[in-house]
Amino acid sequence: MVMTNPPKETSHGRSGEANEPTARRRQLGLRLLALREQRGMTAERAGELAGLSKATVSRYERAKGSVRWNHVEMLARAYDAPAEEREALVDLAKNSKVKEGWWVPYATKLAEPMRLLIAVEDEATRISQHTVGVVPGLLQTMEYARAIKATPGNELTDEALDGYLFMRRRRQQILDRSSPPRYHVVLDEAVIRRSVGGPDVMSAQLDYLLERGSEPNVAIQVLPFSAGVCTAGVNSFIVYGGSEPSLDITFVENQLGALILEEDKAREEFASAMAFLRQEALDPTSSAEMIAEASKSHLRNRN
């Protein structure tokens, strides 16, 4: 994540960077695409019938940019959608504006994938995550996060690091809401065994995992070394979802950033991968016991 300065709490309005897809906008796009395909129309033909450009039709279907409800109504009429369907689509369009999310004042300081991640994360009612390298950001202590070593050539200045940690703390607050998302994490055992920041930092981090894992909306499982290696567990990934599974988004993290996957095939593949990993991992109670043992082990290894 790229930031130039640690942001200050502010209440000023939406910036031009706030036009990221929301769940409603993505749902609108999927429904418009389905209607067009049911009629066997090209985007160009749909645009001609609705008095819109092909680019506008495509943009609405891909959930890009702003939405005008009258355009949506014209498209629905071009597709001969029933009155009830037209009303539902127009209602989605009227309510698809990006809300004043907490991150909006800082959007210009964030790389594009992070802007989308935060917007989707803020709307999610369920989050599934598998991680093989480090404790997930939503569960990191600040001491642990600060101790993660940067790849040579990618070090952050103290100022940029402060901004990074500010955003990390702010993101974590979704777990403290009155109605927090359901958060299910599968950690590779290496995550709890590898020392980050020394024994005290590591032990405190693992104790924090135990604290969070005891909450009703959070489930933490450990994939033990004894489970061997499976292709589903090679990469770290996060699946954000809501009440409509067809709108799930998957983030696959890598050295250059993140892949953002919304296609049906990707959704099915990662849902299957997560289900398999949960099955292979220790149950939450046994996982908590292993995490507690690892915390004590780190302290025993003090020099």
C-alpha positions as CSV (number, residue, x, y, z in Angstrom):
1,M,0.0,0.0,0.0
2,V,1.3,3.4,-0.9
3,M,0.8,6.4,1.3
4,T,2.7,9.7,1.5
5,N,1.6,11.0,4.9
6,P,-0.2,9.6,7.9
7,P,-3.8,10.7,7.3
8,K,-5.6,12.9,9.8
9,E,-9.2,12.2,10.9
10,T,-11.5,14.5,8.9
11,S,-15.0,14.9,7.8
12,H,-14.6,16.5,4.4
13,G,-16.5,15.1,1.4
14,R,-16.1,12.5,-1.3
15,S,-13.1,12.7,-3.6
16,G,-13.1,11.6,-7.3
17,E,-11.4,8.4,-6.2
18,A,-14.6,7.2,-4.5
19,N,-16.1,5.7,-7.7
20,E,-15.3,2.1,-6.8
21,P,-17.9,-0.7,-7.4
22,T,-20.2,-1.3,-4.5
23,A,-22.2,-4.5,-4.0
24,R,-25.3,-2.8,-5.4
25,R,-23.6,-1.5,-8.4
26,R,-22.0,-4.9,-9.2
27,Q,-25.4,-6.5,-8.7
28,L,-26.9,-4.0,-11.1
29,G,-24.2,-4.7,-13.7
30,L,-24.7,-8.4,-13.5
31,R,-28.5,-8.1,-13.9
32,L,-28.2,-5.8,-16.9
33,L,-25.7,-8.1,-18.5
34,A,-28.0,-11.1,-17.9
35,L,-30.9,-9.3,-19.5
36,R,-28.9,-8.4,-22.6
37,E,-27.6,-11.9,-23.0
38,Q,-31.1,-13.3,-22.6
39,R,-32.2,-11.1,-25.5
40,G,-29.2,-12.2,-27.6
41,M,-28.1,-8.6,-28.1
42,T,-24.6,-7.1,-28.6
43,A,-23.7,-4.1,-26.4
44,E,-23.7,-2.0,-29.5
45,R,-27.3,-3.0,-30.4
46,A,-28.5,-2.5,-26.9
47,G,-27.0,1.0,-26.9
48,E,-28.7,1.8,-30.2
49,L,-32.1,0.8,-28.9
50,A,-31.7,2.7,-25.6
51,G,-30.1,5.8,-27.2
52,L,-26.8,5.2,-25.4
53,S,-23.3,4.4,-26.5
54,K,-21.8,0.9,-26.6
55,A,-19.2,2.2,-24.1
56,T,-21.9,3.2,-21.6
57,V,-23.6,-0.1,-21.8
58,S,-20.4,-1.9,-21.2
59,R,-19.4,0.4,-18.4
60,Y,-22.7,-0.2,-16.5
61,E,-22.3,-4.0,-16.9
62,R,-18.7,-3.8,-15.5
63,A,-19.8,-1.6,-12.6
64,K,-17.5,1.2,-13.6
65,G,-18.1,4.9,-13.0
66,S,-21.3,6.7,-12.1
67,V,-24.8,5.4,-12.8
68,R,-27.8,7.4,-14.1
69,W,-31.1,5.7,-13.2
70,N,-32.8,7.0,-16.4
71,H,-30.2,5.3,-18.5
72,V,-30.9,2.1,-16.6
73,E,-34.6,2.4,-17.2
74,M,-34.0,2.9,-21.0
75,L,-31.8,-0.2,-21.1
76,A,-34.4,-2.2,-19.2
77,R,-37.1,-1.1,-21.7
78,A,-34.8,-2.0,-24.6
79,Y,-34.6,-5.5,-23.1
80,D,-38.4,-5.7,-22.7
81,A,-37.9,-6.3,-19.0
82,P,-41.2,-6.6,-17.1
83,A,-42.3,-3.6,-15.1
84,E,-41.4,-5.2,-11.8
85,E,-37.9,-5.9,-13.0
86,R,-37.5,-2.4,-14.4
87,E,-38.5,-0.9,-11.1
88,A,-36.0,-3.1,-9.2
89,L,-33.2,-2.1,-11.6
90,V,-34.0,1.6,-11.3
91,D,-34.1,1.3,-7.5
92,L,-30.6,-0.3,-7.6
93,A,-29.4,2.5,-9.8
94,K,-30.8,5.2,-7.5
95,N,-29.1,3.6,-4.5
96,S,-25.8,2.6,-6.0
97,K,-23.8,5.7,-5.2
98,V,-20.7,5.1,-3.2
99,K,-21.4,6.0,0.4
100,E,-19.2,8.3,2.4
101,G,-16.9,5.6,3.6
102,W,-14.3,6.4,6.2
103,W,-11.5,5.9,3.7
104,V,-12.7,8.5,1.1
105,P,-10.6,11.4,2.5
106,Y,-7.5,9.2,2.1
107,A,-8.3,7.7,-1.3
108,T,-5.7,9.7,-3.2
109,K,-3.0,8.3,-1.0
110,L,-3.9,4.6,-1.7
111,A,-2.9,2.4,-4.6
112,E,-6.0,1.4,-6.7
113,P,-6.2,-2.2,-5.5
114,M,-6.2,-1.1,-1.9
115,R,-9.0,1.4,-2.6
116,L,-11.2,-1.3,-3.9
117,L,-10.2,-3.8,-1.2
118,I,-11.2,-1.3,1.6
119,A,-14.5,-0.4,-0.1
120,V,-15.5,-4.0,-0.5
121,E,-14.2,-4.9,3.0
122,D,-16.3,-2.2,4.5
123,E,-19.5,-3.6,2.9
124,A,-18.7,-7.3,3.5
125,T,-20.9,-9.3,5.9
126,R,-18.6,-12.3,5.7
127,I,-14.9,-12.6,5.1
128,S,-12.9,-15.8,4.5
129,Q,-9.1,-15.7,4.4
130,H,-6.2,-18.1,4.0
131,T,-2.7,-16.9,4.8
132,V,0.6,-18.7,4.5
133,G,3.1,-15.9,5.3
134,V,2.0,-13.6,8.1
135,V,-0.9,-13.0,10.4
136,P,-3.8,-11.4,8.5
137,G,-3.9,-7.6,8.6
138,L,-7.2,-7.5,10.3
139,L,-5.7,-9.5,13.2
140,Q,-2.2,-7.9,13.5
141,T,-1.0,-6.0,16.5
142,M,0.7,-2.8,15.6
143,E,4.0,-4.1,17.0
144,Y,3.8,-7.2,14.8
145,A,2.9,-5.1,11.7
146,R,5.8,-2.7,12.3
147,A,8.3,-5.6,12.7
148,I,7.5,-7.2,9.3
149,K,10.7,-6.7,7.2
150,A,10.4,-4.9,3.9
151,T,12.0,-6.4,0.7
152,P,15.2,-4.5,0.0
153,G,14.4,-1.5,-2.2
154,N,10.8,-1.3,-1.0
155,E,11.4,0.1,2.5
156,L,8.9,2.7,3.8
157,T,9.9,6.0,5.4
158,D,8.9,6.4,9.0
159,E,6.2,8.8,7.8
160,A,4.8,6.4,5.2
161,L,5.0,3.5,7.8
162,D,2.9,5.6,10.2
163,G,0.3,6.1,7.5
164,Y,0.3,2.4,6.7
165,L,-0.2,1.5,10.4
166,F,-3.0,4.1,10.7
167,M,-4.9,2.5,7.8
168,R,-4.3,-0.9,9.3
169,R,-5.8,0.1,12.7
170,R,-8.7,1.8,11.0
171,R,-9.5,-1.2,8.9
172,Q,-9.5,-3.4,11.9
173,Q,-12.4,-1.5,13.4
174,I,-14.9,-3.4,11.2
175,L,-14.5,-6.3,13.7
176,D,-15.6,-4.0,16.6
177,R,-18.9,-2.9,15.0
178,S,-22.2,-3.7,16.6
179,S,-22.9,-6.0,13.7
180,P,-19.4,-7.1,12.5
181,P,-18.8,-9.4,9.5
182,R,-18.4,-13.1,10.1
183,Y,-14.6,-13.6,9.7
184,H,-13.2,-17.1,9.2
185,V,-9.4,-17.5,8.9
186,V,-7.2,-20.5,8.1
187,L,-3.6,-19.9,9.1
188,D,-0.7,-22.1,7.9
189,E,1.1,-23.3,11.0
190,A,4.3,-21.5,9.8
191,V,2.5,-18.2,10.5
192,I,2.4,-18.9,14.3
193,R,5.9,-20.5,14.4
194,R,7.9,-17.9,12.5
195,S,9.3,-15.2,14.8
196,V,8.4,-11.7,13.8
197,G,9.8,-8.9,16.0
198,G,11.2,-11.2,18.6
199,P,9.6,-13.5,21.3
200,D,7.7,-10.8,23.2
201,V,6.1,-9.3,20.1
202,M,5.3,-12.7,18.7
203,S,3.8,-14.0,22.0
204,A,1.7,-10.8,22.3
205,Q,0.5,-11.3,18.7
206,L,-0.5,-14.9,19.3
207,D,-2.3,-14.0,22.5
208,Y,-4.2,-11.4,20.5
209,L,-5.3,-14.1,18.1
210,L,-6.6,-16.1,21.0
211,E,-8.6,-13.0,22.2
212,R,-10.1,-12.3,18.8
213,G,-10.7,-16.0,18.1
214,S,-12.9,-16.2,21.2
215,E,-15.4,-13.7,19.7
216,P,-18.6,-15.2,18.2
217,N,-18.1,-13.6,14.8
218,V,-14.4,-14.8,14.4
219,A,-13.2,-18.3,13.7
220,I,-9.5,-19.1,13.5
221,Q,-8.2,-22.4,12.3
222,V,-4.6,-23.6,11.9
223,L,-3.5,-25.8,9.0
224,P,-0.9,-27.9,10.7
225,F,2.4,-29.1,9.2
226,S,1.1,-32.6,9.6
227,A,-1.6,-31.9,7.0
228,G,1.1,-31.8,4.3
229,V,0.9,-29.6,1.3
230,C,-2.1,-29.1,-0.9
231,T,-2.5,-26.9,-4.0
232,A,-5.4,-25.0,-2.3
233,G,-3.1,-23.8,0.4
234,V,-0.1,-22.5,-1.7
235,N,-1.3,-18.9,-2.0
236,S,-2.8,-16.4,0.5
237,F,-6.2,-15.1,-0.5
238,I,-9.3,-13.3,0.8
239,V,-12.9,-13.8,-0.2
240,Y,-15.3,-10.9,0.6
241,G,-19.0,-11.6,0.4
242,G,-22.5,-10.5,1.4
243,S,-25.9,-11.9,1.2
244,E,-25.6,-12.6,-2.5
245,P,-22.8,-15.2,-3.1
246,S,-22.7,-14.4,-6.9
247,L,-21.2,-11.0,-5.9
248,D,-18.2,-12.4,-4.0
249,I,-14.8,-10.9,-4.7
250,T,-11.5,-12.7,-4.2
251,F,-8.2,-11.0,-3.6
252,V,-5.1,-13.0,-4.3
253,E,-2.0,-11.3,-2.9
254,N,1.4,-11.4,-4.5
255,Q,4.7,-9.5,-4.5
256,L,3.4,-6.9,-7.0
257,G,0.1,-6.3,-5.4
258,A,-3.2,-8.2,-5.7
259,L,-5.3,-9.9,-8.3
260,I,-9.0,-9.0,-8.0
261,L,-11.2,-11.8,-9.2
262,E,-14.9,-11.6,-9.7
263,E,-15.6,-14.2,-12.4
264,D,-17.9,-17.2,-11.7
265,K,-15.1,-19.7,-12.2
266,A,-12.8,-18.0,-9.8
267,R,-15.5,-17.7,-7.2
268,E,-16.3,-21.4,-7.4
269,E,-12.6,-22.4,-7.3
270,F,-11.8,-20.3,-4.2
271,A,-15.0,-21.3,-2.4
272,S,-13.9,-24.9,-3.0
273,A,-10.4,-24.2,-1.9
274,M,-11.5,-22.6,1.3
275,A,-14.0,-25.4,2.1
276,F,-11.1,-28.0,1.6
277,L,-8.7,-26.0,3.8
278,R,-11.2,-25.7,6.6
279,Q,-11.7,-29.5,6.5
280,E,-7.9,-30.1,6.6
281,A,-7.2,-27.6,9.3
282,L,-7.6,-28.2,13.1
283,D,-10.9,-27.2,14.5
284,P,-11.0,-23.8,16.3
285,T,-10.6,-25.3,19.8
286,S,-7.6,-27.4,18.8
287,S,-6.2,-24.5,16.9
288,A,-6.5,-22.2,19.9
289,E,-4.6,-24.8,21.9
290,M,-1.8,-24.9,19.3
291,I,-1.6,-21.1,19.2
292,A,-1.4,-20.9,23.0
293,E,1.4,-23.5,23.0
294,A,3.2,-21.6,20.3
295,S,2.9,-18.4,22.3
296,K,4.6,-20.0,25.3
297,S,7.2,-21.6,23.0
298,H,8.3,-18.2,21.7
299,L,8.8,-16.9,25.2
300,R,10.8,-20.0,26.1
301,N,13.1,-19.2,23.2
302,R,14.3,-15.9,24.6
303,N,18.0,-15.5,24.5
